[in-house]
Amino acid sequence: MQKSTLNCITGSFVFLLIGQAAAGGFKFRAREHFASHQITLKDGSASTYQGLSNTINFWWEEPRRYSLGLAFNPLLGSAKVKSAQDARLGNEVKLITVGLEGKYYHRDIADNLFSRLGVGYARLNHNGSAADLEGYHVYFGAGWEFEVKGVGIALELAFRHSGLEQDAVVKSITPSLGVHFYR
């Protein structure tokens, strides 16, 4: 993704945040993942990495209806190799993403059913011999949130596709758990 495009998206988002922050309704949310990344390099070689990760959201929220804002992943955590190790990537990777996410509850189908869409910048950091790779990602998740005495417990299954420099691709599956305090 070109720097000017990323700057335009970031500037628009900051403008949105400032306007909405004045009106209130902003929340921090977090979810924990077990991430599985299949990384395919230009020559077709593929490696799988797995590990715990997390995402932090700062967004405008209408509780249990919709949310829109910024997502950052991961604050902590990395993934370790679970298949044949590629020396170019090493034995540990961290897929860092920053972007926009939206979450919508499908109340017309079921009050607890939600979907989440996201898009943004991606960077694959690793301890191998190759340079770190940058690009973009798209994200789709779906889940179910239970509420118990003002506490929401959300189970979600998500897929992330990251297109990186040098034709590298990361396909991620991230089952996750979120705990949300509504009171």
Buried (B, 14 or more C-beta within 10 A) or exposed (E): BEEEEBEEBBEEBEEBBEEBEEEEEBBEBBBBBBBBBBBBBEEEEBBBBBBEBBBBBBBBBEEBEBBBBBBBBBEEBBBEBBEEBBEBBBBBBBBBBBBBBBBBBEEEEEEBBBBBEBBBBBBBEBEBEBEBBBBBBBBEBBBBBEBEEEEBEBBBEBEBBBBBEEEBBBBBBBBBBBEBEEE
